Amino acid sequence: RNTSTPAPPVVMALLALERASEDIHYASFETTTEDRGDHSFSGVFFAITCDASVAPVAACEVNALSVRGGLGAMKVYYRVCDMSRDNEVCAADTTERYGSYRADDGRIRRLLDASSWTLAYDADVGASDFKTLVRLDFAKPIEFSPGEKLELYVHSAEESDQGLVYDDAPDLCGRPKDDGILQIWPGYAHLSSVPFGTSAPWYEENSYSITSLRRDRRFVGKVQYGVRWKLWEPMKETHASFPVRYREVVQTILLGMKDRNCLLSALDYDVVMYIFNKHIGWDWFGNQLDPPALPPLETSSGSAVVDAALRALTEHHASGSKGDAVKDTYMEQIEIVTN
């Protein structure tokens, strides 16, 4: 007769899941431009955002930039801002006149406020051949989340107009370069060999104008970045941020856990969570997400004349009328709203 005490059951130890995945997916994004000699100077301000509407992105981490130009002593500054804040890098400013801004322009002053920026890179990389990209590795990654924008300022201390290559941004809508997750927005070129300097080399420093910026310019080079994916959890908003097929798989497994006649019912909840987040890729079953919800239509443009034109076009589009008929109705609407 065996009277020995039975061995306790073996329990698999599970690591506690964090709110963001420990696994980083690294990717590299590159903008390509023509090599135009007149598009280089001392620096460039630009902004980066990440899009969670196309993938379950928890955060992005920028760890390096690759740039070209005469280079020399290079510095990279950054700041992370909420997207709801007035966008001094992405939006075009209308106060520029003949290459200068008023000294009391609040947006430009905030852009050149050195105290609001943090230094991410500071080293002399030596002279470059102007065509080869040189990588600037940050001491630590810069993390930002969807709904935030990472503003970057790259500067060369080269005392010439060939310190850093950038490009013109001819797109009047200011649309970004986009790789599906990361967006690189146009910003400003900087024409001073002094970081955050307010005057271009051919102007004297003065108290009434800022001459060192040129708007609608684009960063040229590479942004090396990683993506930290969301972890699935049983919350409505989190569940909705994953692709359709992934959500169906999760729902099927959870239903199986509730069915005593299904083998999945033998699984512990923590084990299933571990499988969802560490062994099943969010894009294994396709990457189709629900289309983003559109905001409700405005009832008025704010302009009576514009509203009249829209009504005329809408009415005659519905009736199939064209040409002079639309014009006549438009003029009738104009008379109504202007009398």
Protein Blocks (a to p, Z undefined) as FASTA:
>chain_A
ZZbdcddddddddddddfbdfbdcdddddddddddfklgcfbccddddddfklbccfbdc
dfbdcdedjklpaddddddddfkbccfklpccfkbgghiacfklmklmmmmmmklpccfb
dcdebjaehlaccddddfbdcdddehiacddddddfbdcfklbgcdddfblnlpacdehj
accddddddfbfbghiabdfkbccdfkbcfkbcehiacedddddddddddddddfklmmm
pcfklmmmmmmmmmmmmpmkbmklmpcfklmmmmmmmmpcfklnopadcddddddddfbe
hiaklmmmmmmmmmmmmnopahjlmmmmmmmmmmmmmZZ
